[in-house]
């Protein structure tokens, strides 16, 4: 017979009548484990989540209900219980499973289309909330790396994390949408680069400043109010600090293609679930529509080309003196524009083929 006290405790976690028999038996044998059910992504939470017999959409709603999520007057998703498992890493089984349930809940159309479908109002509401919840998954990833690993920079901490878990970093997905700039400041060369964890799944991504090697994240900007909610009013932040909000990273529900485009040729999940997304919070909409500009691609004779697409490019670019970087970047961009339709092989490849012959900088 199931312990009545245990059932009352389960009610407080939001898991009552949802947990499978095996997990219930585990809790009866080890009652102290019940605290893990309040921590999203903990080993026990992950086990219970994977064994749910609910449809995919109901599973997602359960998580949102447990964090007491709601969209405020500024279109920002507020969560009243920020209780992620502190040791939930960017490659965690829970994140893999959560991502899979998003793809199952929204299998055919874009997430934006689901959010605008009046015929399915509950699914439409869920689509909007799930899109905004991506930011909190990204917040957990940032917090995990910064808290659990040593290093002088965020980049070094990220590298140490990957070294510990024997995970590869993938540099191949473009950072063009993370190099937005204010029109009154002419685009010079990319300031940020993108890294995705695990060259196969690539669900967790990080944007880093090239010079400081610091994460570019909206969570370094937002302030917490006395009621523990986020101040989502765009008017409380000076424009000078909002570049990180415009260029922030985010969790990927779909599969970004990057250098795997040939393998994922017919996979449209990243486009449907991450690119064609529902409405952003007001602060991001304002920044992207009114304030910041996205550079156009070199493939369309635009000003932008990724400097860093392999693990060798970062070190090669650092060798270029700052006063000369604009000049070198323009030659680098021209080099690959003239090589189209061949793909951009990165700054290190350009430097080996041409740059070190044209420019003579002391090491």
Secondary structure, DSSP 8 states (H G I E B T S, - for coil): ---HHHHHHHHHHT-TTTS-HHHHHHHHH-GGGGGGGGSBT-HHHHHHHHT--S-HHHHHHHHHHHTTEEE-TTS-EEES---B-TT--TT-HHHHHHHHHHHHHT-SS-HHHHHT-GGGHHHHHHHHHHHHHHHHHHHHHHHHHHHH---SSHHHHHHHHHHHHT--EE--S--GGG--EETTS---S--EEEEEETTTT--SEEEEETTT--B--GGGT--B-TTS-B---GGGS-GGGTHHHHS-----SS---GGGTTTSTT--HHIIIIIS-----HHHHHIIIIIEE---BGGGT-SB--S-SSTTHHHHHHTS-GGGHHHHHHHHHHHHHTTTTS----HHHHIIIIIHHH-----
